[in-house]
Amino acid sequence: MDARARLMAEIAAAPEDDAARLVWADAEGGERGELVVLQCELARGGHSPAESGARRRRQRELLASHGREWSGLAGIAERVAFRRGFVDAAAIKADTFVTHADRIFAVAPLLRTVEFGGFIQRVDQYGRADGPDPLVPLRALLEHPGYRRLVGAGLSPIGVETERESEFNPYGWESRAAEGLAVALEHDAFSNLQAVDFAIDSVDATRVVKVNAWQRISRARIGPRLGEPATTELFRSMSELRALDFRGAVGRNAALVAALPHGLTELRIGGLQERSLAALAETPLADTVEVLFVHHIQTNVFEPLATFSKLRSLHLSDLSLGSAGYSATRKQPLAALCSLSMPALRELHISASLTAEELGPIAAAFGPQLELLDLRGARAGDVEGVRTLVAGDLVTGAWIDSTPGLHASHDRAPAWDPPALDIYGR
């Protein structure tokens, strides 16, 4: 075993320790080694917003230029995420993983989380299927030894999509999640995991709650249609849960919001209304949550957000303030947002149709304290005027939902925090 292979073995043996990573970076040198150093420094923190912003910009430059090559997974993965210098998470189809597992772990030995795809069978209007029954690739994956090397796995959705002769509803969906859960339990699929994304919103609630493996899960995505009693019981069983993706109409249910596990540091929740946002702010989560994703917030009352004393990363996705043509009706909620005192905030992500006149006050209010202001989705011409107001990195351009994962964050589930890299078919 050569020196670099030994270093990689040391990194794999102690993945949370940066020492071996930095020795590897020094031995590797060049831009590849630079990425390792940059990402370790960013993970360690303690820099000023301007210093962190410069590191973030350089990180994006390196991955834009070399990420596809450095991943070694072009043609295999749809997306990858580099963390502390190495590929840590990826989106890969189940049959591809089974076929190429040896190569995958050879080029990405620190891969810990995979969002699997390929569990959807598509049937055209003539009854012709484009692939096997969805449970076939699921069984093959769970029987493969490579699956046991992972600590995070996404196994959703599972079902059959049928093409219809309908202009307004061209596709039908038949969930096979209940059968998929039976297969997963048969193969003890959750016992090795710390992070899980499984379509448990449409399966038998009693069987879901009785899965003992939930007790050691620290990151999870839970569907919104499991039902209030079962969801509450499931929360009680997930004593180690720290990151939760909880979507759909749940945000309108103040009782369910109040039942959220109290140890969370990261929360993704959708459809929050004024009453449920206030209920969330009154829970112990106001003292623990550091990363908050709010999808399609349905309130103009933002004051409860200031209650989250440790909030360092706020994502407002599909923020709706009314029609851009009625600026008078938008001024009050924007002023309320800009008046919030959130001293711990270092990242602000806003996905909304905001004008240059509306972006300016947001950047002025929060820009001096931010390491990152993410305004992807805003028009390029409207963003340029706020660049000098942001101490850290300003991210613009088209909004790309590259977030089907589990392990960190971005838009959809605990795994595609920037820098996630879309490499499929390139």
Order of alpha helices (4+ residues) and beta strands (2+ residues): alpha-alpha-alpha-alpha-beta-beta-alpha-beta-beta-alpha-beta-beta-beta-alpha-beta-alpha-beta-alpha-beta-alpha-beta-alpha-beta-beta-alpha-beta-alpha-beta-alpha-beta-beta
